[in-house]
Amino acid sequence: MTLSNYGQAVTTTAMLFLIALFLSARAHADTVWAGDISISNINGLPTPKGADIAHVSLVISNTGAEGDALVAVDVSPAIASAAGFDALPVRVYRGANLRRSQPVFFGAGQTRLLGLEDVHLVLYDIQGPFERGMQVPVRLTFQKAGSVIVIVDVGGRSFETVSSESIVNEPALFRIQQQIKPARVRIDEPTSGAEFRCTDGSKLVLSFAGDESGVSALIWLHGDQYKLPNQPPEPGPVQIVWSDGDHSLTWSPGVQLMWMNGVTHLMCGRGGHHH
């Protein structure tokens, strides 16, 4: 079954719902807003015949005074069986069996280009090839800004050939602030905790601390230390997430640990233990 005739696989009510979502999103196709969050340049890669996954790039900007996080993405089962945000670059994918998802964080005033070589939207088990010119509705859900329907323009202009400054009108003040890096105070490696080796060759040391709010993860990485509270479980694949809104550590079966801080995404495996 191809996407061009997926309407035959859903009820009339579901099709009317999809059409309504499509029309509402197309009314704001250039930039879609959810509260203080704007989403633009939503482009999908055309897929070859027989492909079971599709990749989508987009730009998301948080214009508000507080951080937010993209926590869920939904797509009609007539289009794909699941969707999520994954940090693997396109060239390493081998099929829909690598289905994964993770939250994506946006600091106050931050604009992120979710290109195809970093965290980006992936549709799994697509029901037919994504052909140039197709327009596919997808629902994004933010922790604070709520949900919004966007339209993926298959074969649209790719982010990979355009700089973020040329496609997103970031405030000049924000660009200046990005260039000013505060002095770092390096923290010595802890003497206790579980050690994990990460894909960039660095060491992550993990331990835990409990208080009235629950169990928090204590993380040492790259000479910095973080305390991340545990997050409530969400529907979907089994995983445990610790996050402070700007940094996150995710455990899932077979993957072990995934570290995210907005610009860095690392996979870390067990490298030993010391007491």
Beta strands, then each sheet from edge to edge (+ up, - down):
strand 1: 31-34
strand 2: 37-44
strand 3: 53-62
strand 4: 68-74
strand 5: 80-86
strand 6: 104-106
strand 7: 111-114
strand 8: 120-126
strand 9: 135-142
strand 10: 146-154
strand 11: 193-198
strand 12: 203-211
strand 13: 214-221
strand 14: 224-229
strand 15: 240-243
strand 16: 248-252
strand 17: 256-260
strand 18: 265-274
sheet 1: 1+ 2- 3+ 7-
sheet 2: 1+ 2- 10- 9+ 4- 6+
sheet 3: 1+ 2- 3+ 8- 5+
sheet 4: 14+ 13- 12+ 11- 18+ 17- 16+ 15-
end
